[in-house]
Amino acid sequence: MSVLKIVAILLIAAGIIGVVYGGITYTKTTHDAKVGPFEMSMKDKETVKIPVWAGVGAIVVGAALLFVRTKT
């Protein structure tokens, strides 16, 4: 399998995930205070929104790359 086909499949998969879920949520830990043996930290949930047009665009570009013929 060529690198171009692998990239195309990854783009299609990422596009489908972007369209279905609409974003990625992750937890960000920040250390606020350390007092002696005690440590206080906060965990914030961050969300990265993925626009629908970006997901559809990734699917289209991935499909186009999948069907491009390369010289061998």
All heavy atoms as TSV, in Angstrom:
chain	resi	resn	atom	element	x	y	z
A	1	MET	N	N	0.848	-1.165	0.000
A	1	MET	CA	C	0.000	0.000	0.000
A	1	MET	C	C	0.899	1.235	0.000
A	1	MET	O	O	1.822	1.337	0.791
A	1	MET	CB	C	-0.902	-0.020	1.228
A	1	MET	CG	C	-1.960	1.044	1.179
A	1	MET	SD	S	-3.042	1.056	2.614
A	1	MET	CE	C	-4.181	-0.237	2.192
A	2	SER	N	N	0.611	2.185	-0.841
A	2	SER	CA	C	1.454	3.370	-0.957
A	2	SER	C	C	1.122	4.387	0.141
A	2	SER	O	O	0.076	4.334	0.782
A	2	SER	CB	C	1.264	4.020	-2.322
A	2	SER	OG	O	-0.015	4.602	-2.410
A	3	VAL	N	N	2.038	5.304	0.337
A	3	VAL	CA	C	1.867	6.346	1.344
A	3	VAL	C	C	0.664	7.224	1.003
A	3	VAL	O	O	-0.077	7.650	1.889
A	3	VAL	CB	C	3.160	7.191	1.443
A	3	VAL	CG1	C	2.966	8.349	2.391
A	3	VAL	CG2	C	4.324	6.339	1.868
A	4	LEU	N	N	0.456	7.473	-0.284
A	4	LEU	CA	C	-0.662	8.309	-0.716
A	4	LEU	C	C	-1.998	7.694	-0.320
A	4	LEU	O	O	-2.900	8.397	0.144
A	4	LEU	CB	C	-0.597	8.512	-2.233
A	4	LEU	CG	C	-1.538	9.554	-2.824
A	4	LEU	CD1	C	-1.219	10.921	-2.261
A	4	LEU	CD2	C	-1.430	9.558	-4.325
A	5	LYS	N	N	-2.137	6.392	-0.456
A	5	LYS	CA	C	-3.381	5.719	-0.078
A	5	LYS	C	C	-3.581	5.727	1.435
A	5	LYS	O	O	-4.701	5.860	1.913
A	5	LYS	CB	C	-3.418	4.304	-0.635
A	5	LYS	CG	C	-3.613	4.290	-2.130
A	5	LYS	CD	C	-3.922	2.925	-2.636
A	5	LYS	CE	C	-4.095	3.039	-4.158
A	5	LYS	NZ	N	-4.785	1.923	-4.707
A	6	ILE	N	N	-2.504	5.592	2.186
A	6	ILE	CA	C	-2.608	5.635	3.640
A	6	ILE	C	C	-3.067	7.018	4.095
A	6	ILE	O	O	-3.942	7.152	4.952
A	6	ILE	CB	C	-1.266	5.248	4.293
A	6	ILE	CG1	C	-0.965	3.773	4.006
A	6	ILE	CG2	C	-1.284	5.520	5.793
A	6	ILE	CD1	C	0.413	3.342	4.425
A	7	VAL	N	N	-2.486	8.073	3.503
A	7	VAL	CA	C	-2.894	9.437	3.826
A	7	VAL	C	C	-4.357	9.655	3.455
A	7	VAL	O	O	-5.115	10.280	4.210
A	7	VAL	CB	C	-1.975	10.460	3.121
A	7	VAL	CG1	C	-2.519	11.868	3.245
A	7	VAL	CG2	C	-0.570	10.374	3.667
A	8	ALA	N	N	-4.770	9.130	2.307
A	8	ALA	CA	C	-6.159	9.274	1.877
A	8	ALA	C	C	-7.114	8.603	2.856
A	8	ALA	O	O	-8.141	9.183	3.233
A	8	ALA	CB	C	-6.336	8.684	0.478
A	9	ILE	N	N	-6.779	7.414	3.307
A	9	ILE	CA	C	-7.635	6.697	4.258
A	9	ILE	C	C	-7.685	7.426	5.595
A	9	ILE	O	O	-8.753	7.542	6.210
A	9	ILE	CB	C	-7.152	5.241	4.412
A	9	ILE	CG1	C	-7.405	4.479	3.105
A	9	ILE	CG2	C	-7.842	4.553	5.579
A	9	ILE	CD1	C	-6.765	3.118	3.047
A	10	LEU	N	N	-6.555	7.961	6.043
A	10	LEU	CA	C	-6.537	8.724	7.290
A	10	LEU	C	C	-7.367	9.997	7.185
A	10	LEU	O	O	-8.073	10.373	8.129
A	10	LEU	CB	C	-5.101	9.060	7.689
A	10	LEU	CG	C	-4.253	7.885	8.172
A	10	LEU	CD1	C	-2.813	8.335	8.420
A	10	LEU	CD2	C	-4.842	7.283	9.428
A	11	LEU	N	N	-7.308	10.677	6.041
A	11	LEU	CA	C	-8.125	11.876	5.835
A	11	LEU	C	C	-9.612	11.539	5.846
A	11	LEU	O	O	-10.416	12.268	6.439
A	11	LEU	CB	C	-7.757	12.556	4.509
A	11	LEU	CG	C	-6.597	13.532	4.553
A	11	LEU	CD1	C	-6.243	13.982	3.147
A	11	LEU	CD2	C	-6.921	14.712	5.423
A	12	ILE	N	N	-9.983	10.457	5.195
A	12	ILE	CA	C	-11.389	10.056	5.170
A	12	ILE	C	C	-11.859	9.711	6.583
A	12	ILE	O	O	-12.942	10.136	7.010
A	12	ILE	CB	C	-11.600	8.875	4.203
A	12	ILE	CG1	C	-11.379	9.338	2.761
A	12	ILE	CG2	C	-12.989	8.282	4.361
A	12	ILE	CD1	C	-11.324	8.219	1.750
A	13	ALA	N	N	-11.052	8.975	7.326
A	13	ALA	CA	C	-11.424	8.605	8.697
A	13	ALA	C	C	-11.536	9.844	9.588
A	13	ALA	O	O	-12.489	9.972	10.368
A	13	ALA	CB	C	-10.405	7.630	9.265
A	14	ALA	N	N	-10.590	10.758	9.471
A	14	ALA	CA	C	-10.639	11.986	10.270
A	14	ALA	C	C	-11.848	12.835	9.896
A	14	ALA	O	O	-12.483	13.442	10.763
A	14	ALA	CB	C	-9.354	12.785	10.081
A	15	GLY	N	N	-12.180	12.879	8.619
A	15	GLY	CA	C	-13.349	13.629	8.183
A	15	GLY	C	C	-14.637	13.047	8.724
A	15	GLY	O	O	-15.530	13.774	9.172
A	16	ILE	N	N	-14.744	11.739	8.709
A	16	ILE	CA	C	-15.944	11.085	9.239
A	16	ILE	C	C	-16.059	11.333	10.744
A	16	ILE	O	O	-17.144	11.659	11.245
A	16	ILE	CB	C	-15.924	9.571	8.925
A	16	ILE	CG1	C	-16.116	9.362	7.417
A	16	ILE	CG2	C	-16.994	8.832	9.713
A	16	ILE	CD1	C	-15.899	7.935	6.967
A	17	ILE	N	N	-14.960	11.222	11.463
A	17	ILE	CA	C	-14.980	11.488	12.907
A	17	ILE	C	C	-15.355	12.943	13.176
A	17	ILE	O	O	-16.136	13.238	14.084
A	17	ILE	CB	C	-13.615	11.137	13.537
A	17	ILE	CG1	C	-13.430	9.620	13.523
A	17	ILE	CG2	C	-13.500	11.678	14.957
A	17	ILE	CD1	C	-12.046	9.164	13.906
A	18	GLY	N	N	-14.830	13.858	12.370
A	18	GLY	CA	C	-15.148	15.275	12.540
A	18	GLY	C	C	-16.608	15.581	12.292
A	18	GLY	O	O	-17.219	16.383	13.006
A	19	VAL	N	N	-17.200	14.930	11.296
A	19	VAL	CA	C	-18.611	15.172	10.994
A	19	VAL	C	C	-19.505	14.538	12.060
A	19	VAL	O	O	-20.479	15.146	12.505
A	19	VAL	CB	C	-18.970	14.632	9.585
A	19	VAL	CG1	C	-20.469	14.635	9.361
A	19	VAL	CG2	C	-18.282	15.471	8.521
A	20	VAL	N	N	-19.171	13.339	12.493
A	20	VAL	CA	C	-20.024	12.630	13.460
A	20	VAL	C	C	-19.958	13.275	14.845
A	20	VAL	O	O	-20.991	13.531	15.460
A	20	VAL	CB	C	-19.627	11.136	13.534
A	20	VAL	CG1	C	-20.345	10.443	14.674
A	20	VAL	CG2	C	-19.952	10.446	12.218
A	21	TYR	N	N	-18.760	13.540	15.359
A	21	TYR	CA	C	-18.619	14.044	16.718
A	21	TYR	C	C	-18.642	15.561	16.811
A	21	TYR	O	O	-19.016	16.100	17.835
A	21	TYR	CB	C	-17.338	13.507	17.360
A	21	TYR	CG	C	-17.415	12.035	17.653
A	21	TYR	CD1	C	-16.631	11.131	16.957
A	21	TYR	CD2	C	-18.284	11.543	18.602
A	21	TYR	CE1	C	-16.701	9.782	17.210
A	21	TYR	CE2	C	-18.359	10.187	18.867
A	21	TYR	CZ	C	-17.562	9.320	18.165
A	21	TYR	OH	O	-17.643	7.986	18.417
A	22	GLY	N	N	-18.195	16.254	15.805
A	22	GLY	CA	C	-18.229	17.711	15.804
A	22	GLY	C	C	-17.158	18.380	16.648
A	22	GLY	O	O	-17.080	19.596	16.693
A	23	GLY	N	N	-16.338	17.626	17.315
A	23	GLY	CA	C	-15.285	18.215	18.126
A	23	GLY	C	C	-14.569	17.173	18.956
A	23	GLY	O	O	-15.000	16.028	19.056
A	24	ILE	N	N	-13.481	17.607	19.567
A	24	ILE	CA	C	-12.680	16.735	20.408
A	24	ILE	C	C	-12.590	17.381	21.789
A	24	ILE	O	O	-12.281	18.562	21.908
A	24	ILE	CB	C	-11.263	16.555	19.827
A	24	ILE	CG1	C	-11.344	15.929	18.442
A	24	ILE	CG2	C	-10.399	15.727	20.751
A	24	ILE	CD1	C	-10.023	15.930	17.708
A	25	THR	N	N	-12.873	16.614	22.836
A	25	THR	CA	C	-12.790	17.110	24.204
A	25	THR	C	C	-11.607	16.447	24.899
A	25	THR	O	O	-11.428	15.243	24.786
A	25	THR	CB	C	-14.085	16.792	24.972
A	25	THR	OG1	O	-15.185	17.382	24.283
A	25	THR	CG2	C	-14.036	17.349	26.374
A	26	TYR	N	N	-10.819	17.265	25.597
A	26	TYR	CA	C	-9.694	16.729	26.349
A	26	TYR	C	C	-9.601	17.455	27.686
A	26	TYR	O	O	-10.170	18.523	27.866
A	26	TYR	CB	C	-8.384	16.846	25.563
A	26	TYR	CG	C	-7.961	18.264	25.280
A	26	TYR	CD1	C	-7.072	18.912	26.125
A	26	TYR	CD2	C	-8.435	18.953	24.168
A	26	TYR	CE1	C	-6.677	20.210	25.875
A	26	TYR	CE2	C	-8.045	20.249	23.908
A	26	TYR	CZ	C	-7.169	20.867	24.758
A	26	TYR	OH	O	-6.782	22.145	24.515
A	27	THR	N	N	-8.897	16.850	28.628
A	27	THR	CA	C	-8.741	17.427	29.966
A	27	THR	C	C	-7.350	18.031	30.082
A	27	THR	O	O	-6.355	17.382	29.804
A	27	THR	CB	C	-8.934	16.352	31.047
A	27	THR	OG1	O	-10.214	15.764	30.863
A	27	THR	CG2	C	-8.856	16.951	32.431
A	28	LYS	N	N	-7.330	19.290	30.505
A	28	LYS	CA	C	-6.069	20.012	30.667
A	28	LYS	C	C	-5.822	20.206	32.162
A	28	LYS	O	O	-6.672	20.740	32.865
A	28	LYS	CB	C	-6.171	21.359	29.959
A	28	LYS	CG	C	-4.935	22.203	30.038
A	28	LYS	CD	C	-5.148	23.496	29.288
A	28	LYS	CE	C	-3.967	24.402	29.406
A	28	LYS	NZ	N	-4.213	25.683	28.745
A	29	THR	N	N	-4.690	19.744	32.655
A	29	THR	CA	C	-4.362	19.870	34.068
A	29	THR	C	C	-3.387	21.017	34.259
A	29	THR	O	O	-2.366	21.096	33.585
A	29	THR	CB	C	-3.725	18.569	34.594
A	29	THR	OG1	O	-4.625	17.500	34.350
A	29	THR	CG2	C	-3.448	18.653	36.070
A	30	THR	N	N	-3.730	21.906	35.174
A	30	THR	CA	C	-2.839	23.016	35.503
A	30	THR	C	C	-2.532	22.944	36.991
A	30	THR	O	O	-3.407	22.681	37.809
A	30	THR	CB	C	-3.487	24.371	35.179
A	30	THR	OG1	O	-4.734	24.457	35.872
A	30	THR	CG2	C	-3.739	24.523	33.699
A	31	HIS	N	N	-1.283	23.155	37.348
A	31	HIS	CA	C	-0.878	23.150	38.754
A	31	HIS	C	C	-0.905	24.589	39.245
A	31	HIS	O	O	-0.179	25.437	38.751
A	31	HIS	CB	C	0.521	22.549	38.910
A	31	HIS	CG	C	0.579	21.122	38.474
A	31	HIS	ND1	N	0.035	20.105	39.208
A	31	HIS	CD2	C	1.078	20.545	37.363
A	31	HIS	CE1	C	0.210	18.960	38.580
A	31	HIS	NE2	N	0.849	19.208	37.452
A	32	ASP	N	N	-1.750	24.829	40.226
A	32	ASP	CA	C	-1.912	26.193	40.715
A	32	ASP	C	C	-1.048	26.506	41.931
A	32	ASP	O	O	-0.452	27.571	41.995
A	32	ASP	CB	C	-3.376	26.452	41.063
A	32	ASP	CG	C	-4.233	26.572	39.826
A	32	ASP	OD1	O	-3.696	26.900	38.761
A	32	ASP	OD2	O	-5.443	26.340	39.938
A	33	ALA	N	N	-0.992	25.602	42.893
A	33	ALA	CA	C	-0.275	25.941	44.119
A	33	ALA	C	C	0.400	24.710	44.712
A	33	ALA	O	O	-0.140	23.615	44.674
A	33	ALA	CB	C	-1.250	26.520	45.135
A	34	LYS	N	N	1.580	24.939	45.254
A	34	LYS	CA	C	2.300	23.925	46.018
A	34	LYS	C	C	2.678	24.564	47.352
A	34	LYS	O	O	3.419	25.544	47.388
A	34	LYS	CB	C	3.577	23.506	45.288
A	34	LYS	CG	C	3.473	22.278	44.498
A	34	LYS	CD	C	4.853	21.900	43.973
A	34	LYS	CE	C	4.798	20.557	43.321
A	34	LYS	NZ	N	6.080	20.185	42.745
A	35	VAL	N	N	2.124	24.011	48.419
A	35	VAL	CA	C	2.437	24.525	49.744
A	35	VAL	C	C	2.936	23.358	50.575
A	35	VAL	O	O	2.157	22.497	50.992
A	35	VAL	CB	C	1.188	25.163	50.399
A	35	VAL	CG1	C	1.522	25.678	51.788
A	35	VAL	CG2	C	0.629	26.270	49.530
A	36	GLY	N	N	4.217	23.322	50.793
A	36	GLY	CA	C	4.814	22.223	51.548
A	36	GLY	C	C	4.530	20.902	50.852
A	36	GLY	O	O	4.739	20.755	49.650
A	37	PRO	N	N	4.010	19.919	51.588
A	37	PRO	CA	C	3.722	18.626	50.975
A	37	PRO	C	C	2.386	18.601	50.218
A	37	PRO	O	O	2.058	17.621	49.579
A	37	PRO	CB	C	3.678	17.674	52.172
A	37	PRO	CG	C	3.265	18.528	53.315
A	37	PRO	CD	C	3.864	19.877	53.048
A	38	PHE	N	N	1.637	19.677	50.316
A	38	PHE	CA	C	0.325	19.721	49.668
A	38	PHE	C	C	0.416	20.373	48.293
A	38	PHE	O	O	1.152	21.343	48.094
A	38	PHE	CB	C	-0.673	20.495	50.532
A	38	PHE	CG	C	-0.872	19.889	51.888
A	38	PHE	CD1	C	-0.322	20.487	53.009
A	38	PHE	CD2	C	-1.587	18.714	52.032
A	38	PHE	CE1	C	-0.484	19.929	54.252
A	38	PHE	CE2	C	-1.758	18.153	53.276
A	38	PHE	CZ	C	-1.208	18.754	54.398
A	39	GLU	N	N	-0.342	19.825	47.391
A	39	GLU	CA	C	-0.353	20.355	46.023
A	39	GLU	C	C	-1.796	20.461	45.553
A	39	GLU	O	O	-2.568	19.520	45.684
A	39	GLU	CB	C	0.415	19.412	45.106
A	39	GLU	CG	C	0.489	19.872	43.685
A	39	GLU	CD	C	1.305	18.929	42.833
A	39	GLU	OE1	O	2.274	18.329	43.346
A	39	GLU	OE2	O	0.961	18.794	41.655
A	40	MET	N	N	-2.139	21.607	45.033
A	40	MET	CA	C	-3.482	21.808	44.487
A	40	MET	C	C	-3.376	21.933	42.975
A	40	MET	O	O	-2.513	22.637	42.469
A	40	MET	CB	C	-4.116	23.081	45.060
A	40	MET	CG	C	-4.428	22.998	46.535
A	40	MET	SD	S	-5.114	24.522	47.179
A	40	MET	CE	C	-6.551	24.714	46.167
A	41	SER	N	N	-4.229	21.219	42.285
A	41	SER	CA	C	-4.230	21.339	40.833
A	41	SER	C	C	-5.672	21.383	40.349
A	41	SER	O	O	-6.581	20.890	41.013
A	41	SER	CB	C	-3.493	20.176	40.177
A	41	SER	OG	O	-4.161	18.972	40.452
A	42	MET	N	N	-5.842	21.977	39.206
A	42	MET	CA	C	-7.169	22.083	38.618
A	42	MET	C	C	-7.180	21.356	37.286
A	42	MET	O	O	-6.180	21.343	36.575
A	42	MET	CB	C	-7.539	23.550	38.399
A	42	MET	CG	C	-7.705	24.322	39.677
A	42	MET	SD	S	-8.372	25.950	39.407
A	42	MET	CE	C	-9.918	25.579	38.657
A	43	LYS	N	N	-8.311	20.763	36.983
A	43	LYS	CA	C	-8.485	20.094	35.709
A	43	LYS	C	C	-9.609	20.798	34.964
A	43	LYS	O	O	-10.713	20.940	35.480
A	43	LYS	CB	C	-8.823	18.616	35.895
A	43	LYS	CG	C	-7.709	17.818	36.516
A	43	LYS	CD	C	-8.063	16.372	36.640
A	43	LYS	CE	C	-6.897	15.608	37.260
A	43	LYS	NZ	N	-7.186	14.190	37.367
A	44	ASP	N	N	-9.279	21.268	33.785
A	44	ASP	CA	C	-10.258	21.955	32.948
A	44	ASP	C	C	-10.545	21.111	31.721
A	44	ASP	O	O	-9.625	20.559	31.117
A	44	ASP	CB	C	-9.732	23.320	32.492
A	44	ASP	CG	C	-9.496	24.262	33.660
A	44	ASP	OD1	O	-10.280	24.197	34.625
A	44	ASP	OD2	O	-8.546	25.057	33.592
A	45	LYS	N	N	-11.800	21.045	31.346
A	45	LYS	CA	C	-12.157	20.348	30.107
A	45	LYS	C	C	-12.147	21.364	28.982
A	45	LYS	O	O	-12.814	22.394	29.045
A	45	LYS	CB	C	-13.537	19.704	30.210
A	45	LYS	CG	C	-13.541	18.435	30.994
A	45	LYS	CD	C	-14.835	17.696	30.813
A	45	LYS	CE	C	-14.734	16.353	31.507
A	45	LYS	NZ	N	-15.947	15.579	31.340
A	46	GLU	N	N	-11.359	21.065	27.977
A	46	GLU	CA	C	-11.253	21.926	26.802
A	46	GLU	C	C	-11.904	21.209	25.626
A	46	GLU	O	O	-11.805	19.991	25.507
A	46	GLU	CB	C	-9.782	22.209	26.473
A	46	GLU	CG	C	-9.012	22.848	27.595
A	46	GLU	CD	C	-9.153	24.344	27.612
A	46	GLU	OE1	O	-9.423	24.926	26.547
A	46	GLU	OE2	O	-9.000	24.924	28.697
A	47	THR	N	N	-12.557	21.957	24.763
A	47	THR	CA	C	-13.191	21.386	23.577
A	47	THR	C	C	-12.691	22.107	22.339
A	47	THR	O	O	-12.684	23.334	22.291
A	47	THR	CB	C	-14.723	21.518	23.662
A	47	THR	OG1	O	-15.178	20.868	24.842
A	47	THR	CG2	C	-15.395	20.895	22.461
A	48	VAL	N	N	-12.261	21.330	21.369
A	48	VAL	CA	C	-11.861	21.871	20.069
A	48	VAL	C	C	-12.983	21.548	19.099
A	48	VAL	O	O	-13.272	20.379	18.844
A	48	VAL	CB	C	-10.529	21.243	19.592
A	48	VAL	CG1	C	-10.163	21.755	18.217
A	48	VAL	CG2	C	-9.433	21.507	20.587
A	49	LYS	N	N	-13.643	22.568	18.604
A	49	LYS	CA	C	-14.749	22.376	17.666
A	49	LYS	C	C	-14.198	22.148	16.262
A	49	LYS	O	O	-13.280	22.831	15.825
A	49	LYS	CB	C	-15.660	23.609	17.652
A	49	LYS	CG	C	-16.229	23.969	18.994
A	49	LYS	CD	C	-17.505	23.255	19.222
A	49	LYS	CE	C	-18.113	23.767	20.509
A	49	LYS	NZ	N	-19.071	22.922	21.066
A	50	ILE	N	N	-14.769	21.179	15.573
A	50	ILE	CA	C	-14.393	20.906	14.189
A	50	ILE	C	C	-15.591	21.273	13.312
A	50	ILE	O	O	-16.653	20.666	13.446
A	50	ILE	CB	C	-14.016	19.425	13.991
A	50	ILE	CG1	C	-12.831	19.060	14.886
A	50	ILE	CG2	C	-13.694	19.144	12.532
A	50	ILE	CD1	C	-12.491	17.600	14.891
A	51	PRO	N	N	-15.434	22.279	12.447
A	51	PRO	CA	C	-16.558	22.666	11.601
A	51	PRO	C	C	-16.953	21.548	10.634
A	51	PRO	O	O	-16.111	20.741	10.217
A	51	PRO	CB	C	-16.031	23.871	10.815
A	51	PRO	CG	C	-14.778	24.288	11.483
A	51	PRO	CD	C	-14.263	23.118	12.249
A	52	VAL	N	N	-18.232	21.509	10.295
A	52	VAL	CA	C	-18.730	20.472	9.384
A	52	VAL	C	C	-18.041	20.584	8.030
A	52	VAL	O	O	-17.689	19.572	7.418
A	52	VAL	CB	C	-20.265	20.582	9.246
A	52	VAL	CG1	C	-20.782	19.607	8.215
A	52	VAL	CG2	C	-20.936	20.321	10.582
A	53	TRP	N	N	-17.808	21.808	7.562
A	53	TRP	CA	C	-17.187	21.980	6.250
A	53	TRP	C	C	-15.777	21.399	6.229
A	53	TRP	O	O	-15.327	20.907	5.200
A	53	TRP	CB	C	-17.183	23.445	5.815
A	53	TRP	CG	C	-16.411	24.368	6.715
A	53	TRP	CD1	C	-16.897	25.113	7.742
A	53	TRP	CD2	C	-15.008	24.632	6.680
A	53	TRP	NE1	N	-15.894	25.822	8.353
A	53	TRP	CE2	C	-14.720	25.551	7.720
A	53	TRP	CE3	C	-13.967	24.186	5.881
A	53	TRP	CZ2	C	-13.432	26.027	7.967
A	53	TRP	CZ3	C	-12.681	24.662	6.129
A	53	TRP	CH2	C	-12.434	25.579	7.159
A	54	ALA	N	N	-15.068	21.449	7.374
A	54	ALA	CA	C	-13.718	20.881	7.422
A	54	ALA	C	C	-13.769	19.355	7.347
A	54	ALA	O	O	-12.942	18.728	6.680
A	54	ALA	CB	C	-13.001	21.329	8.689
A	55	GLY	N	N	-14.743	18.751	8.019
A	55	GLY	CA	C	-14.891	17.301	7.957
A	55	GLY	C	C	-15.260	16.823	6.565
A	55	GLY	O	O	-14.702	15.848	6.056
A	56	VAL	N	N	-16.210	17.526	5.944
A	56	VAL	CA	C	-16.615	17.158	4.585
A	56	VAL	C	C	-15.464	17.381	3.614
A	56	VAL	O	O	-15.221	16.572	2.714
A	56	VAL	CB	C	-17.869	17.948	4.163
A	56	VAL	CG1	C	-18.190	17.738	2.697
A	56	VAL	CG2	C	-19.058	17.557	5.030
A	57	GLY	N	N	-14.717	18.465	3.804
A	57	GLY	CA	C	-13.565	18.734	2.951
A	57	GLY	C	C	-12.490	17.657	3.061
A	57	GLY	O	O	-11.903	17.251	2.061
A	58	ALA	N	N	-12.267	17.173	4.276
A	58	ALA	CA	C	-11.282	16.099	4.468
A	58	ALA	C	C	-11.736	14.818	3.785
A	58	ALA	O	O	-10.930	14.101	3.189
A	58	ALA	CB	C	-11.057	15.853	5.961
A	59	ILE	N	N	-13.042	14.535	3.838
A	59	ILE	CA	C	-13.565	13.345	3.157
A	59	ILE	C	C	-13.388	13.475	1.653
A	59	ILE	O	O	-12.960	12.538	0.976
A	59	ILE	CB	C	-15.048	13.128	3.523
A	59	ILE	CG1	C	-15.172	12.762	5.005
A	59	ILE	CG2	C	-15.664	12.032	2.662
A	59	ILE	CD1	C	-16.590	12.770	5.522
A	60	VAL	N	N	-13.693	14.644	1.103
A	60	VAL	CA	C	-13.591	14.858	-0.345
A	60	VAL	C	C	-12.135	14.772	-0.805
A	60	VAL	O	O	-11.828	14.110	-1.809
A	60	VAL	CB	C	-14.218	16.221	-0.734
A	60	VAL	CG1	C	-13.892	16.587	-2.172
A	60	VAL	CG2	C	-15.722	16.180	-0.516
A	61	VAL	N	N	-11.232	15.426	-0.069
A	61	VAL	CA	C	-9.814	15.390	-0.446
A	61	VAL	C	C	-9.263	13.971	-0.310
A	61	VAL	O	O	-8.516	13.499	-1.174
A	61	VAL	CB	C	-9.001	16.389	0.402
A	61	VAL	CG1	C	-7.512	16.192	0.210
A	61	VAL	CG2	C	-9.401	17.812	0.065
A	62	GLY	N	N	-9.651	13.270	0.749
A	62	GLY	CA	C	-9.209	11.887	0.919
A	62	GLY	C	C	-9.706	10.989	-0.192
A	62	GLY	O	O	-8.968	10.142	-0.711
A	63	ALA	N	N	-10.969	11.160	-0.597
A	63	ALA	CA	C	-11.512	10.354	-1.693
A	63	ALA	C	C	-10.799	10.678	-3.001
A	63	ALA	O	O	-10.518	9.786	-3.803
A	63	ALA	CB	C	-13.011	10.596	-1.831
A	64	ALA	N	N	-10.500	11.959	-3.225
A	64	ALA	CA	C	-9.791	12.341	-4.445
A	64	ALA	C	C	-8.387	11.732	-4.466
A	64	ALA	O	O	-7.935	11.233	-5.501
A	64	ALA	CB	C	-9.712	13.862	-4.547
A	65	LEU	N	N	-7.709	11.757	-3.325
A	65	LEU	CA	C	-6.371	11.159	-3.264
A	65	LEU	C	C	-6.413	9.646	-3.428
A	65	LEU	O	O	-5.483	9.046	-3.958
A	65	LEU	CB	C	-5.696	11.493	-1.926
A	65	LEU	CG	C	-5.198	12.902	-1.737
A	65	LEU	CD1	C	-4.645	13.072	-0.327
A	65	LEU	CD2	C	-4.132	13.240	-2.755
A	66	LEU	N	N	-7.497	9.041	-2.984
A	66	LEU	CA	C	-7.619	7.594	-3.078
A	66	LEU	C	C	-7.720	7.131	-4.530
A	66	LEU	O	O	-7.229	6.069	-4.883
A	66	LEU	CB	C	-8.843	7.127	-2.289
A	66	LEU	CG	C	-8.948	5.654	-1.948
A	66	LEU	CD1	C	-7.767	5.215	-1.109
A	66	LEU	CD2	C	-10.234	5.390	-1.201
A	67	PHE	N	N	-8.332	7.965	-5.370
A	67	PHE	CA	C	-8.534	7.577	-6.753
A	67	PHE	C	C	-7.511	8.158	-7.713
A	67	PHE	O	O	-7.609	7.941	-8.929
A	67	PHE	CB	C	-9.946	7.948	-7.195
A	67	PHE	CG	C	-10.996	7.172	-6.459
A	67	PHE	CD1	C	-11.863	7.796	-5.574
A	67	PHE	CD2	C	-11.091	5.800	-6.619
A	67	PHE	CE1	C	-12.817	7.083	-4.881
A	67	PHE	CE2	C	-12.050	5.071	-5.936
A	67	PHE	CZ	C	-12.906	5.717	-5.060
A	68	VAL	N	N	-6.523	8.885	-7.209
A	68	VAL	CA	C	-5.462	9.430	-8.066
A	68	VAL	C	C	-4.526	8.289	-8.449
A	68	VAL	O	O	-4.121	7.492	-7.619
A	68	VAL	CB	C	-4.680	10.540	-7.307
A	68	VAL	CG1	C	-3.416	10.907	-8.056
A	68	VAL	CG2	C	-5.555	11.744	-7.128
A	69	ARG	N	N	-4.211	8.234	-9.708
A	69	ARG	CA	C	-3.270	7.201	-10.175
A	69	ARG	C	C	-1.855	7.747	-10.096
A	69	ARG	O	O	-1.580	8.862	-10.486
A	69	ARG	CB	C	-3.588	6.799	-11.609
A	69	ARG	CG	C	-4.905	6.127	-11.726
A	69	ARG	CD	C	-5.110	5.628	-13.135
A	69	ARG	NE	N	-6.452	5.086	-13.243
A	69	ARG	CZ	C	-6.705	3.868	-13.670
A	69	ARG	NH1	N	-5.725	3.110	-14.085
A	69	ARG	NH2	N	-7.928	3.429	-13.730
A	70	THR	N	N	-0.971	6.922	-9.599
A	70	THR	CA	C	0.434	7.320	-9.513
A	70	THR	C	C	1.268	6.501	-10.483
A	70	THR	O	O	0.914	5.385	-10.837
A	70	THR	CB	C	0.974	7.114	-8.073
A	70	THR	OG1	O	0.815	5.728	-7.729
A	70	THR	CG2	C	0.220	7.964	-7.075
A	71	LYS	N	N	2.376	7.080	-10.896
A	71	LYS	CA	C	3.282	6.354	-11.799
A	71	LYS	C	C	4.080	5.352	-10.990
A	71	LYS	O	O	4.603	5.653	-9.921
A	71	LYS	CB	C	4.233	7.330	-12.479
A	71	LYS	CG	C	3.561	8.267	-13.429
A	71	LYS	CD	C	4.583	9.148	-14.093
A	71	LYS	CE	C	3.916	10.116	-15.028
A	71	LYS	NZ	N	4.888	10.997	-15.680
A	72	THR	N	N	4.174	4.144	-11.494
A	72	THR	CA	C	4.959	3.127	-10.782
A	72	THR	C	C	6.034	2.582	-11.671
A	72	THR	O	O	6.010	2.615	-12.848
A	72	THR	CB	C	4.081	1.963	-10.307
A	72	THR	OG1	O	3.386	1.407	-11.415
A	72	THR	CG2	C	3.137	2.448	-9.242
